Amino acid sequence: MKKNYNRSISLRCVVCGSADHFEYNDDKTYVKCTLCNREYLGGQEELQEMNEAMITEEVESIKEEVSKDVAKELTEMFKQAFRGNKHIKFR
C-alpha cells in the first residue's frame, strides 16, 4: 500500500480560473490575481474559501483511493492467510 497520499492543490481565481497569477502581501491578508485584477481583500483565507468545492472534491478523491488500496491490501492478506483452504473463495 502507498505510504504517501499527499496532494498539492492549486488555488484558482474565481473570475478567470488562473492558478499562476497571484500577488500576495507579506502576511497573505491581501491577494490579487494579476491576470484579471480580481482582489481578495480577505487574503489567502478568502481564496481558500472560494476554492472549497475543489478542495473537498480532492479530499473525497483521496479517501476513495485510500479505501480501494486498503481493500486490496486486506484481500491480499486474507488470501495469504487462508492459502491452502479450498473452501474460501476470493474474487
Buried (B, 14 or more C-beta within 10 A) or exposed (E): EEEEEEEEEEBBBBEEEBBEBBEBEEEEBBBBBEBBEBEBEBBBEBBBEBBEEEBEEBEEEEEEEEEEEEEEEEEEEEEEEEEEEEEEEEE
